[in-house]
């Protein structure tokens, strides 16, 4: 299953969101093995899920 990761920087900590086409897979404290999304405006269902979660 294709996944994408987004690093969300907050004043409290950095969080790593991982999503697939089926939805948000998790919110993590540490970097995961999924590839990073260069932008939330790119095509792809996993990127759309990240964009929706961040946005």
C-alpha positions in Angstrom: 0.0 0.0 0.0 1.4 3.4 -1.0 1.9 5.8 1.9 3.2 9.3 2.4 4.6 11.1 5.5 4.3 14.8 6.5 6.4 16.4 9.3 4.2 18.8 11.3 6.2 21.3 13.4 4.5 22.7 16.5 5.7 24.6 19.5 5.3 21.5 21.6 7.0 18.9 19.4 7.4 17.7 15.9 4.8 15.2 14.8 4.9 12.8 11.8 1.7 12.1 10.1 1.5 9.0 7.9 -1.4 8.4 5.5 -2.5 6.1 2.7 -5.4 6.2 0.3 -7.5 4.5 2.9 -7.0 7.3 5.5 -4.7 8.6 8.2 -2.5 5.7 9.4 -1.1 7.4 12.5 0.4 10.4 14.3 3.9 9.6 15.5 6.6 11.2 17.6 9.4 9.7 15.5 10.1 9.6 11.8 8.6 6.6 10.0 9.7 4.6 7.0 7.1 6.1 4.7 8.4 8.5 2.0 8.0 12.2 2.7 5.5 14.2 0.6 7.3 17.2 -1.0 4.0 19.2 -1.0 0.4 18.8 0.1 -0.7 20.0 -3.3 0.6 17.0 -5.3 -1.7 14.4 -6.9 -2.3 11.1 -5.1 -4.9 9.8 -2.7 -2.4 9.5 0.2 -1.3 13.2 -0.3 -5.0 14.2 -0.2 -5.5 12.4 3.1 -2.5 14.2 4.6 -3.7 17.5 3.3 -7.1 16.9 4.9 -5.6 15.9 8.2 -3.3 19.0 8.3 -5.7 21.3 7.1 
